Amino acid sequence: AGFSAQWVEQVIKAHQHASDTVFLDPFVGSGTTMLAAESAGVQGYGIEAHPFVARIAKAKLLYRSNPTSYLALATTIRKNAASLRGNLDSYPLLIRKCFTDESLQRLDRLRQSWETCRDGSRASELAWLTLVSILRTSSHVGTAPWQYVLPNKKKTGVLEPFQAFGLMAQTIASDMRMMQRLISGPPASLIQSDARSCPELPDGFVDLVITSPPYANNYDYADATRLEMSFMGEVKGWGDLQDAVRRYLVRSCSQHLPDGAIQLDQIISAEELASIKAEISDVCARLSEERHRHGGKKTYHLMVACYFFDIAKVWASLRRVCKPGALVCFVIGDSAPYGIYVPVIEWLGQLAVAFGFHSYEFEKTRDRNIKWKNRKHRVPLCEGRLWVKG
């Protein structure tokens, strides 16, 4: 509810100055805000650094293409798959744990069939999205959209892959037809790139920015798509995610930063963090000491320093590409690794002002961490919208 397409569209319309208003989401994810920008009738730009997620978003934006042609290809893929023989030899252990041999045989046959039809066309990319979209519903273990995979947790309501593929194709085609009736705005542009530099966008270009950047909550955004990437052969295991994904992302989890990965003093003393240096130095020192009281000894002190260093670069990039009177909204939450409070909201606002924005204010939308069961600390946290002006 805090970051729905409907809310984004409402904000765009409320701040739309003219028909040539330019909208940007520098952490566009799977493309929610791009669809909202198109629906609002403004020119939308989205930046996503995660290669696999960027491909998903680009495929979703193909809804303007011919649904009949897409359905015909999906039908051909499903029909041809029925005559193929599945091969499980190339799949890594994670995939073997997440699917029965029978389901995986059928998924592999669909994959082989898609690969024989792949030609880079819009229909082909939508068929790729269809296959990717059914993996979790075809798994008998603990999988849910955009969450970690739990191979030891069983679930009911598993769909047979051929049936799931056909149902998903019908759903996507129906969505395409509906969106084509509802949206008449200009097509959005999605760029696989880095929000810390936005090299593809010119200076003084953007009127409005709405985004939900990575939270400093130790969530590994690379691991969130490991199931899909492993099935499609893009990674063989967890260790491959560093080169395949993490190196492109804002450093928001300790998996980015093993011991010795960076010189902490150099990061904290960087010019980009000058406006919060005293505060972040204290928090990182406390985190460094606290980690030795815990079995995992997670490098939260390195993560916090690098997270704000990376986000500082995002603010510098946004100040360059935004017009003087632009409005920026970050949907964000604070954090407390090991129970040590990190004033994420305040620091982000201070960094924005340090890089040339005029002012900021915070609108709380909900409390977080108030259900203490299974929590490792009891520090009250919140989530909301950081509005940055000028």
N, C-alpha and C positions, 0 to 999 in steps of 0.2 A: 504493500500500500504506500510505502514511503517513496517508491520510485516506479510508479506504474506509467504505462504509455499514455493513459488518459490524463494523469497529472502533468506530465511533460508537455503534452499538447496544450493544456490549459495555460501553462506558464508561457509557452511560445506565443500563443495568441494574445495574452495579456501584455506582452512586451514587444509585440510585432510593430515596428515603426512604419514599415512600408513593404511593398511587394518584393523588394530586393533585400529584405532582411536576411542575414547570413547566420546560421546556427551551427554550433560545433559541440560535439561530444568527444573529448580526447581519450576516453576510456569506454568505447562504445560497446564492448562485449559482443553479445549475439545480435545486436542491432535494434533493440527496442526503441531508442530515441530517434533512429533514422526513419522508422515508420511513422513516429509521431510528427517529425518535421515534415514529411511528405504529406501527411494528413492535414497539417496546419497550413500548408501551402507556401512554406519558406524553403530556401535553398539550404539543405543540410549536408554537413560534412562530419564523418566519423573517423576516428583513429583507433586502431586496435593492434597491439603488439603481439598478442598470442596468435601464432600462425594458424592453428587449427580453428580457434574461435573466430578469427577473421574470415576464414573460408565459410564457416557456418553463416555468419552475418551476410556475406556477399551472396550466398545462395538464397537466403531469405528475401533479399532485395530483388530477386528475379521474379517476383510475383506478377510483374507486368507482362511476362511472356505468355505464350499460348498454353493454357492448361490442357487442351485436347492433345497437343503434341507431347506434352509431358506425360500424360496418362498413357498414351500409346506406347511410349518408350518404357514406362514402368511395367506395363502389361507384357511387353516383349521380354524384358529382363526376367520377370517372374516365370513366364512360359519357358524360356530357354533354360532357366535354372533347373527346371524339373527334369531335364534330360542329362544334366551334368552329374559328375561324381565328386563328392566332397573330399577334401584333403585336409587333415588336421595337423600334419607334421610340422608346419611352419609357425604354428601359433604358440606364443609364450605361455608360461605357467599360469599367469593371471587369467588369461582367457580360458584355459582349460578348467580352472576352478570355477569360473563364473557361468559356464554353460555345460549342459549335458552333451555328451558326444552326439546325440541325435540332433539337438538344436544347433550345435556348432556345425555339423555337416550341412544342414540346410542354410545356415547363414553363409557358410563358405561358398556354397553353390550360387547364392544370390550375388555374392561378391565377385566370383568368377564371371558370372553373366554380365554384371555391370561393367567389369573391366574390358570385356570384349566390345561393349557398346560405347565406351567413354571416348568422346571426341572433343571435349572442351565446350560443347554447346550448352545453352541454358538448360535444356531438358536433361542433359547428362549430369550437370551440377545439381539439379533438383533431385535427380535419382540418387546421386551420392548422399545428399542430405536425407533422403528417405531411408536409405540403408543405415546411416549413422544414427538416425532417430529411433530405430526400433531395437537397438542393442540392449538397452536396459529393460525394456518391457519383455524381451525374450529371454532374460536371464532369471534363473531360479534362486539367485542369492541376493544379498542385500545391496541393491543398486537403486538409486533415486537420481532424478535430474540434477546435474551439477554438484553432486556430493561425492565423497570418497566411496570406494567400493569395499564392501564387507563380505568377503567370500565365505565366512563361517556363519553368516546369518541367512537363514532360508526365508523365502517369501512365497505367497500363493498368488494366483491370478496371472500366471505366466502365459504369454501368447506364443503360439506356434509361429516361427519366423515368416513362412510364406503368407500366412493369414495377416500377421502384423504388417508386412510390407504392403499388401494390398489395401488394408485399412488406412495406413498412413498415407499412401498415394492418394486415396480418395479424399482424405482430410486436407492434404496440402492443396489439391486441385480445387476443392470447395473454398478454402481460404483465399486462394488466388482470385477466384471469380468474385468473391465478396469484396476483397481489397480493390480490385479493378473498378467496382461500382462506386466505392466510397471515396477513393483518393484520386485527385486530379492535379495535385501539386507537382513541382519539378522533381525528377529522380534525385535521390540523395547520392552522395559520393562517399564510398568507404575506402579508406586508405590503410593498408597494413604498414604501420610505421610506429614511431616512438613519440609519445606525448612529451617527453623531456626535451624534444627539439622541434617537432612539427615542421620538418624541412620542406614539406610539399606546400605549405600555406604561406602566402605573402604577408608582409607587415600590414598592420592596421586594417584587417580584412573582416573580422568577426564582430557581430553585434551582441550575440547571446551565447553563453556557454552553460550547459546543464550536463552534469556527469555524476557518476558515483565511482570515485577512484578506489583502488584497492584499500582495504582497511589494514591498519597495523595490528592485526589480530592473529598473526601466524597461520593464516589460511594459505595453503599452497595452491595457487590458481593453476599451476602447471599440472599438478596431480589430479585436478578435477576432471581432466579429459583423458587420463591415462587409459581407461578402458577402451574408448573409441580409437585412440591413437595406436594402441597395441593391436587391436583387431585389424586396423587398416595397414598395419606393418610400418608405421612411422616411428615407433619405438619398440624395443624388445623388453625393456624393463624400467624400473623406477630410476636407475642411474642414468638412463639416456635422456631424461627430461631436462637435465642441465643444459646440454648443448641444443636440444630440440626446441626448448621453450623458455626456461628460466632466464637465460642470458638476455632475453629481450624485454623482460618485465621489470617494473618497479619492485625493489627488494622489500617485500612486505612479510616475509616469513623467514624463520631461522634456517630453513633448508637451503636458502641462497648463500648462507654465510657460515661455513664451518670454521672452527678455530683456526686462526692464522690467515684467514682469507683477506683481511684488510688491516690497515694500521688505523686503529680507532681514533687516536689523537689527530691524525691528519684529516679524517672525515669531520670530526667535531670542530676543528680549527679552520675548516674551509670557509672561504668568503661567503658562500651561499647560506651558511648557517649562522652568520654573525649576529643576527637579530635575536636568536634564541640560544646562543652559545652557553651562557651560564646555566640556564635551566636544563638544557639537554645534557650537559656535562654531568650535572648532579644526578639526573635520572639514570644515565648510562652507568655511572659509577655504582649506584645502588643495585642496579640489575646485575652488574658484573660480580658483585659480592654475593648477592642472593642466590645466584645460579649454583653455587657450590653447596648449598643446603638442599639441593634437589637432585634426584637420581639421574634425570635426563641431562642436566647441565646445559640446557638450551642456550644458544647465543643470542638471547633477546637484546642484550646491550649492543651488539653489532647490528642487529636488525633495525632497532629503533634509530640508531645514528644514520644508517644507510637509507632507511625509509624517508626520513625527513630531508636528507641530502637530495634524494631523487625527486621528491615532491617539490623541493625548492626549485629544481631545474624546470619542473612542469610550470610553476608560477612564472618563471622568467620567460619560458616559451609562450605562455598564454598572454603575458603582457606585450610581447612582440606582435602577436597575430591579432590581438584585440584592438578595436577602435577605442579612442580616448574615453568615450562614455559607455563602454560595454558593461554588461551585467554578467556575473559568473555565479553559478550555484553548484556547490559541492554537497551531495548527500553523503554524510560521513558519520562515523561514530568514534567515541573515545576508546581507550584501551587500558588494561592493567595487567600486563604479563607478570607472573609470579606475585600478583597482588600489589604491585607497585604502579601507582597511577601515572599514566602518560596523558597530559592535557592536549590531545590531538587537535581538538577544535581550536583552542586558543593559539597553539603554535602555527597551525595552518593559516589562521587569520593574520598573525604577525608576519609570517613569511610573505603573504600576499601583499601587505602594505609595504614591506621592505623592498619588494620588486616593482613598486610603482603604482599599485592599485590605491584607490582613495580611502576606502573604509570597509569594514565588515561587521556583520551582525549574525547571530545564530538563532535559529528557530527550532526548538526541540519538538520532535514528533512522537517520540516514545522512549520509555525507559528500557534498558537492557540489563541482563544479569540479575533480575529480581527474583527468579525462581532458583533458589540456591542448591537444589538437589543436583548432585554430581558436579558441582562447581568447585574449583580449587581455591577460589577466593570470594570474598563478599564485598568487593568494592562496587558501589553503585555506578552503573554506566548508562549512557544515553546515546540516542541517535537522532539526527535531524539534518537541517539544511543550513549550510554556511553560505550566506549571501555576501558576495564581494562586489563592490561598486567601483566604477571609474577606472 
